[in-house]
């Protein structure tokens, strides 16, 4: 499920609609994983928490995987906010038995200077990489090792 919370074409999505959609996919035969993708870096912790809490009682939460992105920015305050938000989402995942993260191996994640064209959507976002994921789960590494 791409653009899980916000999409530049569809605007902000309704939490209940997303929960119903996840539960629908869960009923389809042959579906072993449902990946929640934050394509444009707009997923907020509280929104994610509401979604997970809404599906937890109705499905095996271990079927959920997560792919997180963040917007490239030269603004240190916005970057810090995004980092904190992603860290909270990852920690919430681990505390709720969600251990599957779709990440890339790119190690050049700190190069966020916004020198690219704002109209180039693909280059305006960074996908979570292995190094960042390991940094975020450092505090909960004992929980993650149980997966």
C-alpha positions as CSV (number, residue, x, y, z in Angstrom):
1,X,0.0,0.0,0.0
2,X,1.8,3.1,-1.3
3,X,1.3,6.6,0.1
4,X,-0.2,5.2,3.3
5,X,-1.2,8.5,4.9
6,X,-0.7,11.3,2.4
7,X,-0.4,11.4,-1.4
8,X,0.2,14.5,-3.5
9,X,-2.5,13.3,-5.8
10,X,-5.1,12.0,-3.3
11,X,-4.3,14.3,-0.3
12,X,-4.6,13.0,3.3
13,X,-6.2,9.6,3.6
14,X,-8.8,8.5,6.2
15,X,-7.5,6.2,8.9
16,X,-10.6,4.0,8.9
17,X,-10.4,3.6,5.1
18,X,-6.8,2.5,5.4
19,X,-7.6,0.0,8.2
20,X,-10.4,-1.5,6.1
21,X,-8.1,-1.8,3.1
22,X,-5.4,-3.6,5.1
23,X,-8.0,-6.0,6.6
24,X,-9.4,-6.6,3.0
25,X,-5.9,-7.5,1.7
26,X,-5.4,-9.7,4.7
27,X,-8.4,-11.8,3.6
28,X,-7.1,-12.5,0.1
29,X,-5.6,-16.0,-0.5
30,X,-1.9,-16.1,-1.0
31,X,-1.1,-12.8,0.7
32,X,1.7,-13.4,3.2
33,X,2.9,-9.8,3.7
34,X,1.2,-6.4,3.5
35,X,3.8,-3.6,3.1
36,X,2.8,-0.2,4.4
37,X,4.7,2.3,2.3
38,X,5.3,6.0,3.2
39,X,6.3,7.0,-0.4
40,X,6.4,10.7,0.3
41,X,7.6,11.0,3.9
42,X,4.3,12.2,5.2
43,X,3.5,9.4,7.7
44,X,3.2,10.7,11.2
45,X,3.6,8.5,14.3
46,X,0.1,9.1,15.7
47,X,-1.5,8.2,12.4
48,X,0.6,5.0,12.1
49,X,-0.2,4.1,15.7
50,X,-4.0,4.4,15.0
51,X,-3.7,2.2,11.9
52,X,-1.7,-0.5,13.7
53,X,-4.0,-0.4,16.7
54,X,-7.0,-0.7,14.4
55,X,-5.8,-3.9,12.6
56,X,-4.1,-5.6,15.6
57,X,-7.3,-7.2,16.9
58,X,-8.3,-8.6,13.5
59,X,-5.1,-10.0,11.9
60,X,-1.7,-11.4,12.6
61,X,0.3,-8.2,12.9
62,X,3.5,-10.0,11.9
63,X,2.1,-10.0,8.3
64,X,2.8,-6.2,8.3
65,X,6.0,-4.8,6.8
66,X,7.0,-1.1,6.6
67,X,8.9,1.0,4.1
68,X,9.6,4.5,5.4
69,X,10.9,7.5,3.4
70,X,11.8,11.0,4.4
71,X,11.9,14.3,2.5
72,X,15.3,15.6,1.6
73,X,15.8,19.0,3.3
74,X,18.5,21.5,4.1
75,X,16.4,22.6,7.1
76,X,18.0,21.1,10.2
77,X,14.9,21.4,12.3
78,X,12.7,19.7,9.8
79,X,15.3,17.0,9.4
80,X,15.4,16.4,13.1
81,X,11.6,16.3,13.3
82,X,11.6,13.6,10.6
83,X,14.3,11.6,12.2
84,X,12.4,11.7,15.6
85,X,9.1,10.7,13.9
86,X,10.7,7.8,12.0
87,X,12.5,6.6,15.2
88,X,9.2,6.5,17.0
89,X,7.5,4.6,14.2
90,X,10.2,2.0,14.2
91,X,10.3,1.6,17.9
92,X,6.5,1.2,17.9
93,X,6.8,-1.5,15.2
94,X,9.3,-3.5,17.3
95,X,7.3,-3.1,20.4
96,X,4.3,-4.5,18.5
97,X,6.0,-7.5,16.8
98,X,6.4,-5.8,13.4
99,X,10.0,-6.7,12.4
100,X,9.9,-6.5,8.6
101,X,11.3,-3.3,7.2
102,X,11.8,-2.7,3.5
103,X,15.2,-0.8,3.4
104,X,18.0,-0.1,1.0
105,X,21.7,-0.6,1.4
106,X,22.6,3.0,0.4
107,X,25.1,4.4,2.9
108,X,25.0,8.0,1.5
109,X,21.9,8.9,3.5
110,X,23.3,12.0,5.2
111,X,23.7,13.9,1.9
112,X,20.4,15.7,2.1
113,X,21.3,19.1,0.7
114,X,18.3,20.1,-1.4
115,X,20.2,20.9,-4.6
116,X,17.8,19.0,-6.8
117,X,14.8,20.3,-8.7
118,X,11.7,20.4,-6.4
119,X,9.6,19.0,-9.3
120,X,11.7,15.8,-9.4
121,X,9.6,13.7,-7.0
122,X,11.9,10.7,-7.1
123,X,15.0,12.6,-6.0
124,X,13.2,14.6,-3.3
125,X,12.8,11.6,-1.0
126,X,15.1,9.2,0.8
127,X,14.2,5.6,1.5
128,X,15.2,4.3,4.9
129,X,18.5,2.4,4.7
130,X,20.1,-0.3,6.8
131,X,22.4,2.0,8.8
132,X,19.6,4.3,9.8
133,X,17.4,1.4,10.7
134,X,20.1,-0.1,13.0
135,X,20.5,3.3,14.6
136,X,16.8,3.6,15.3
137,X,16.5,0.1,16.8
138,X,19.6,0.4,18.9
139,X,17.6,1.0,22.1
140,X,15.2,-1.9,21.3
141,X,17.8,-4.3,19.8
142,X,16.9,-6.9,22.4
143,X,13.3,-6.9,21.1
144,X,14.3,-7.0,17.5
145,X,16.6,-10.0,18.0
146,X,13.6,-12.0,19.1
147,X,12.2,-11.9,15.5
